[in-house]
Amino acid sequence: MSPSVPPTLDRPHFIGIGGAGMSGIAKILAQRGARVAGSDSRESETAAALRALGVTVHVGHDAAHLAQDATAVVVSSAIRPENPELAAARERGVPVVHRSDALAALMEGTRPIAVAGTHGKTTTTSMLAVALTALGADPSYAIGGDLDAPGSNAHHGGGEIFVAEADESDRSFHTYAPEVAIVLNVELDHHANYASLEEIYDSFETFVGKVRPGGTLVVSADQPGAVELTSRVRDMGDLRIVTVGEAEDADVRVVKINPRGLAGEVTVLLDGRMLTFTVSVPGRHYALNAVAALAAGIAIGAPARNLASALAKYTGVKRRLQLKGEAAGVQVIDSYAHHPTEMAADLEAIRGAAEGGRVLVVFQPHLFSRTRELGAEMGDALALADASVVLDIYPAREDPIPGVTSAVVIDAARAAGADVTAGPDRDAVLDAVAGMAKPGDLVLTMGAGDVTDLGPRILARLGS
């Protein structure tokens, strides 16, 4: 057993090992020498990438998949109590470890940077991982999405820095004790776990309170929720606070953002000096994410100018405005956006890159609880597109809620003046999009569910 593997995680079994967060932890453990196994509901490229590392991946859930010598079963909050492998572990007395506890154990002995916020975590974590790698720091990292290939969401590095996405959805980010914490924004989301915005603030305060003594909080100076959080933690212990954004009083102030098609250039005022660097993805919100990454990297010890240049090496992460291809003069782009703020930000970014073409959206609402609470705002966001097709709600881990359907979004979008149609039949959606799209248009598949699968099919239909 490698000394860097906690004994409990020497022979772990992951339930839902194909998930973005779970697969990353499994990958790092395998790279550290643990004998990793797990199961997932379906075959995937991620499963194949894990097998290439020597991980045993079963398809389907069955108590027989749990090895007799398993030292722990790792679960996320999405795993239900009746899962047969989880039930078998409890019956046999095998320790059950939450994903966040496993990740926290891997961070021990490192200098962690934890990236939190309602939106932008994956992108900002990825930017830091890519930039620090380019500088030769060889950081370990765990990201909620793949950088450029299945399995590229995590890495066991030889350096002392560990960059991790910190998930607030189930309060699991309270487990971490970072040297540097980033809070990009604070908004009400995850309605199944938080009853109010006040509960969200309390949760983020707890997260900030976990920062190591003498550590740094990098926080937005622009977003109202982040500004409110800053006021609440201003006098918290031995904590250095660095504000970033376009506000006049920001410690790292964004002076200018210049869009350049599917990229951009940002100028910041840092310690009395102007610093300009390229961001190789479109949109103001991605430029602001890059500035937060810059501030966090500086806080951990990276030279500012070198880090700024290295940030240009980041060219995107899967499902975050990812170009899937072009056919018949139409570009198809995939967006993970599922909260109204994210939707509006991505649509504005794409609008800026459309260069006269139309923006057409295939949107899939994610979660019944989120659609119930934010469906009207989702509809408002779709008004930023030239035309949209709305699929049925992707349930993920939730059971249906009576009366909550994608019609909540569609009705709100139409009330906002949007051109929107329902798309319950996917073959009909393909025909509708192919019929609408003209050379120069951009088609955006948007949502956190399996709407991403439609991108290649739309390209195939356009090219036929």
C-alpha positions, 0 to 999 in steps of 0.5 A, spaced: 500 500 500 502 506 498 503 511 504 499 516 501 493 512 501 489 512 507 488 505 510 480 505 509 481 507 502 486 501 500 481 497 497 475 501 496 468 500 492 465 506 489 458 506 488 456 510 482 464 510 480 462 513 473 460 520 476 464 526 475 466 527 482 466 519 484 471 517 478 476 523 480 477 520 487 477 513 484 482 515 479 487 519 484 487 513 489 488 508 483 494 512 481 496 512 488 496 505 488 490 503 491 486 497 489 480 500 486 473 497 484 466 500 483 459 500 479 455 504 475 448 504 472 451 504 465 457 503 460 461 509 459 468 512 456 469 514 463 468 507 466 473 505 460 478 510 462 478 507 469 479 500 467 485 503 463 488 505 470 487 498 473 480 499 476 475 494 476 468 497 474 462 493 474 455 495 470 449 495 474 448 494 481 448 488 485 451 486 492 455 481 489 459 486 486 462 488 493 468 484 494 469 480 500 476 484 502 473 491 500 476 496 506 470 501 504 464 503 500 464 510 497 458 514 496 455 520 494 449 524 496 445 521 490 446 514 492 439 511 495 439 507 502 436 501 498 442 500 493 444 493 494 451 494 494 450 499 500 445 495 503 450 489 503 456 493 506 452 495 512 450 488 513 457 486 513 460 492 517 464 495 511 465 502 513 461 507 508 465 513 506 462 519 503 465 522 497 467 528 500 470 525 506 474 521 501 477 527 498 478 530 504 483 524 506 486 525 499 488 532 501 491 531 507 499 533 507 498 538 501 496 545 500 489 545 498 485 550 494 478 549 494 473 552 489 466 554 491 460 558 489 453 556 486 456 557 479 463 556 475 466 551 480 468 546 474 471 552 470 475 555 475 478 549 478 480 547 471 483 553 469 487 553 476 489 546 474 491 547 467 495 553 469 499 551 475 501 544 471 503 549 465 508 552 470 511 546 472 507 545 479 504 538 478 498 539 482 493 534 484 486 536 482 479 533 482 474 537 478 467 536 476 468 535 469 473 532 464 478 537 461 480 534 454 478 526 455 475 521 459 478 521 465 482 527 465 478 530 471 483 528 476 490 527 477 495 525 482 501 530 482 508 530 485 507 537 487 504 540 494 498 543 491 491 540 491 486 544 487 479 541 488 472 543 486 468 544 493 460 542 492 455 546 496 449 542 494 449 537 500 454 541 505 459 536 503 464 542 502 464 543 510 469 537 510 475 541 507 480 545 510 483 549 504 489 554 505 486 558 499 478 558 498 475 561 492 467 563 493 465 565 486 458 567 487 452 565 492 445 564 490 439 560 492 439 553 489 439 546 491 432 546 493 432 539 496 437 541 501 436 548 502 430 552 505 432 559 504 438 563 502 439 564 509 441 557 510 446 558 504 449 563 507 450 559 513 453 554 509 458 558 506 460 561 512 461 554 515 466 553 509 470 559 510 471 558 517 474 551 515 480 555 511 486 554 515 489 559 520 493 564 515 489 562 509 486 566 504 479 567 501 478 569 494 471 572 493 467 576 488 467 583 489 461 584 484 456 578 485 451 580 491 451 574 495 458 574 495 459 581 497 454 579 503 458 573 505 464 577 505 461 582 510 459 576 514 466 573 514 470 580 514 472 579 522 473 571 522 479 569 525 486 569 522 483 570 514 486 574 509 480 576 504 482 578 497 476 581 493 476 580 485 472 583 480 469 590 476 468 593 483 472 600 484 474 597 491 476 590 488 483 588 491 484 585 484 480 589 479 478 588 472 479 594 468 477 591 461 474 585 458 475 585 450 471 579 447 474 576 441 470 571 438 470 564 442 476 567 446 477 574 450 482 578 453 482 581 460 486 587 463 486 587 471 489 592 476 494 588 481 498 591 486 498 598 482 500 595 475 496 593 469 496 586 467 493 583 461 492 576 459 488 572 454 482 567 456 481 562 451 474 561 452 468 566 450 464 570 455 465 575 461 463 570 466 469 566 464 474 572 464 471 573 471 473 566 473 480 566 470 481 573 475 479 569 481 483 563 479 489 568 478 488 571 485 488 564 488 494 562 484 498 568 487 495 567 494 498 560 493 505 562 491 505 562 483 508 569 480 503 573 477 505 574 470 507 567 469 500 565 472 497 570 467 500 567 461 499 560 463 491 561 464 491 562 456 493 554 456 486 553 458 481 551 452 475 549 456 472 543 459 467 538 457 460 541 457 462 548 458 461 551 452 464 546 448 464 546 441 462 539 438 462 540 431 460 544 425 455 541 419 452 545 413 455 551 416 452 551 423 456 550 429 453 546 435 456 547 442 454 544 449 453 547 455 452 544 462 448 551 464 442 549 468 441 555 473 438 561 470 444 565 472 448 560 468 443 560 462 443 567 461 451 568 462 452 562 457 447 565 452 450 572 452 457 569 451 454 565 445 450 571 443 457 575 443 460 570 439 455 569 434 457 574 429 450 575 426 448 568 426 442 566 430 442 562 437 438 556 437 437 552 444 435 545 446 434 546 453 433 540 458 430 542 465 434 539 471 431 536 477 423 537 479 425 541 485 429 546 481 424 547 476 419 548 481 423 554 484 426 557 478 422 555 472 420 562 471 427 564 471 429 559 466 424 561 461 426 568 462 433 566 460 431 563 454 428 569 451 435 571 450 435 566 444 432 566 437 428 560 438 428 554 443 426 547 444 425 545 451 425 537 453 422 534 458 425 535 465 431 530 467 429 527 474 437 525 476 436 523 483 429 526 484 422 523 484 417 527 480 413 532 483 405 533 481 404 539 477 411 540 475 413 539 468 417 543 463 411 547 461 413 551 467 419 553 463 415 554 456 410 558 459 414 563 462 419 563 456 413 565 452 410 570 457 417 573 456 416 573 448 421 568 447 420 563 441 419 556 444 416 549 443 416 543 447 420 537 445 418 531 448 420 527 442 427 527 441 427 525 433 422 530 432 427 535 436 432 533 431 428 534 425 426 541 428 433 544 429 435 541 423 429 545 419 431 551 423 438 552 423 441 556 417 449 557 415 452 562 420 447 559 426 449 557 433 446 551 436 446 550 443 444 544 447 443 546 454 442 543 461 446 538 466 442 532 464 443 527 457 441 533 453 448 533 451 447 526 447 443 530 442 449 534 440 452 529 435 445 527 433 444 534 431 450 534 427 449 528 423 442 530 421 445 537 419 450 533 415 445 528 412 
